[in-house]
Amino acid sequence: MLSLTNKHILLGITGGIAAYKCAELARLFIKAGAQVRVVMTRAATEFVTPLTMQALTSNRVHIDLLDAEAEAGMGHIELARWADLILIAPATADFLARMTHGRADDLLSTLILATPAPVAVAPAMNQGMWADAATQANLQVLGQRQVHIFGPDSGEQACGDVGAGRMIEPLALSAACAELFATGFLAGKHVVLTGGPTREAIDPVRFLSNHSSGKMAYALAAEAVAAGARVTLISGPVSLPTPKDVTRIDVVSARQMLDATLDIVGEADIFIGVAAVADYRPEDSAIEKIKKHADTMQLTLVKNPDIISTVANLADKPFVVGFAAETEKLIEHGKEKLQKKNLDLLFANNATDTFNSDAVAVTVISADGEQAIKPGSKQTVARLLLQEIAQRLPAAKK
Ligand code: C5P
């Protein structure tokens, strides 16, 4: 079976007899490495108990939109952003109809509208209901909106009928979900990224640095692997595990980061500068620990090399993507940076909610204009950003 390592799957259960299969489905997701949160409609709780789903997923089950206690744990918008995939299984005829109309009258339907993540459905209903023109028309609309439709299977039904309408089996369903994450739109590409902060030594025990956690770069690296790329991540000091199949090169200072970048960037198709590189470093780094004698102390700082500009001005440059964390005039400053640094694409976000946070809102800025990406988890947004890059690759200079 394909991997779902670290994927956040929001399993939405609606009120059909196939709901009992969701216990097995949740177990398979977890076995494949996913984190699972369950949202049930009221009708679903008639078929399977929330306690069963809670015990299997180790997370509280969400049921009501207006549940103050659940909102205090993880609010519905937060839940929509947490998900890398929302799977509705089983999806009843009624729920599919409500999705088609964009209803938001319970928690699950609201989450579907709010999420930036892909949505998949596993229809399950009586064969007559499945064959009905209304259901088929709804499915067509959902398909046009990029909702993934898994199943249904044909065979004997709980009501005794025989025909199409059985929910596809949990094993096939979990495999179909895993395949969604292994699309390969960057197959054959080498992606080089910088990530995390840099540290600029003052003496052997002190340094200048910033709050960058490296989470965005690490999420992009993991998603680039999932999209089929070969990935090299040049990382400043962070406390994150290396994502699977990523080649990580550890550096400390901006100058080390530049050297490591220049060593490898000639082989890159795409360079993404995510690192929060220290703009300045102490002119001299003391060899011995500086003693505290005087009441004041002055440090002279000198400018660090601009890594991304250096790459973007190479004769044989890859497709170069920068990040800009701004506290004001996001678009204006972003556009200036795109031009000044000679970038192909720039992802701008608000610095105050960027560092160390798990959710991000990003605006994509290119020479053609700007476009906001639906806010979501760093992993979901990372995937959307890589798709933005992939779409523009034919125009790249390499
Ligand atoms: O100029 P500013 O630091 O806001 O630009 C941010 C972008 O430039 C990021 O992509 C960052 O990784 C990159 N950068 C760099 N080298 C520097 C400073 C920033 O590569 N010295």
Boltz pocket constraint, residues with backbone or C-beta under 6 A from the ligand:
constraints:
  - pocket:
      binder: B
      contacts: [[A, 194], [A, 254], [A, 272], [A, 273], [A, 274], [A, 275], [A, 276], [A, 277], [A, 278], [A, 279], [A, 304], [A, 305], [A, 306], [A, 307], [A, 308], [A, 309], [A, 321], [A, 322], [A, 323], [A, 324], [A, 325], [A, 337]]
      max_distance: 6.0
